[in-house]
Structure formats: C-alpha cells, structure tokens
Amino acid sequence: MLDSFIDQMSKIRRTLKGVSISALILAPLALALSLYLMRHPSFLGLMDNRDEFGIVLVTLLSSVIVISSIWIFTGIRQYRLIDSWNRRYEEYLRGKEKIDREIASNFGTEEQE
C-alpha cells in the first residue's frame, strides 16, 4: 500500500514539475511584456488621453508585474523542492531494489538446498 502511495506521489510530482517549469517560462514573458508596455513612448500619451483607461491599465500592468514576480519565486522554490524529493525517491527505489534482491537471493538459496 505504501508503494502505491509513493508511486502516486511520483506522478503528482511530475505534474507539479511541469507547473513549475511553465511558471519559469510564462511569468518572465508576462513581466517583460508589462515592462515593455509601460516603457513604450506612446504609453504616456495613452495615459494623458484616456484618464480612466490609463489608471486601469497601470493598475492591471502593475498587478501583472507583482503576480509574475511572485510566480517566478514560487516556481523556483517548487522546482527545487520537487528536485530534492526526486533524489530522495530515487534513493528509496535503489534501497528497495537492493532489499528485494537480497530477499529473493535468500529465498532462492533456501529452495535449492
């Protein structure tokens, strides 16, 4: 039962690793696009011509920058966590295989005698 639980956690780990990698790709793109739009020369002109729209746009772009920064930090943290879990899982599998081989060899020698 414990082995099936660990196998299921391994599948979830792969999904979480994919989410972490997508965060590390998509968040910098959103951050770069937001910064590009805010630094564009016509952005100030848009702000002057459209009072309410400019305020909403600045608020949205600022929130994208903050959320993307948090998402990058979270993605890096999760990737490191999952990577360390992966190493421990591989150590567990190697130990389990070693114990299984020892048990099989003990039973194999006893049956031959």
Buried (B, 14 or more C-beta within 10 A) or exposed (E): EEEEEEEEEEEEBEEBBEBBEEBBEBBBEBBEBBBEBBEEEEBEEEBEEEEEEBEEBEEEBEEBBEBBBEBBEBBBEBBEBBEEBBEEBEEEEEEEEEEEEEEEEEEEEEEEE
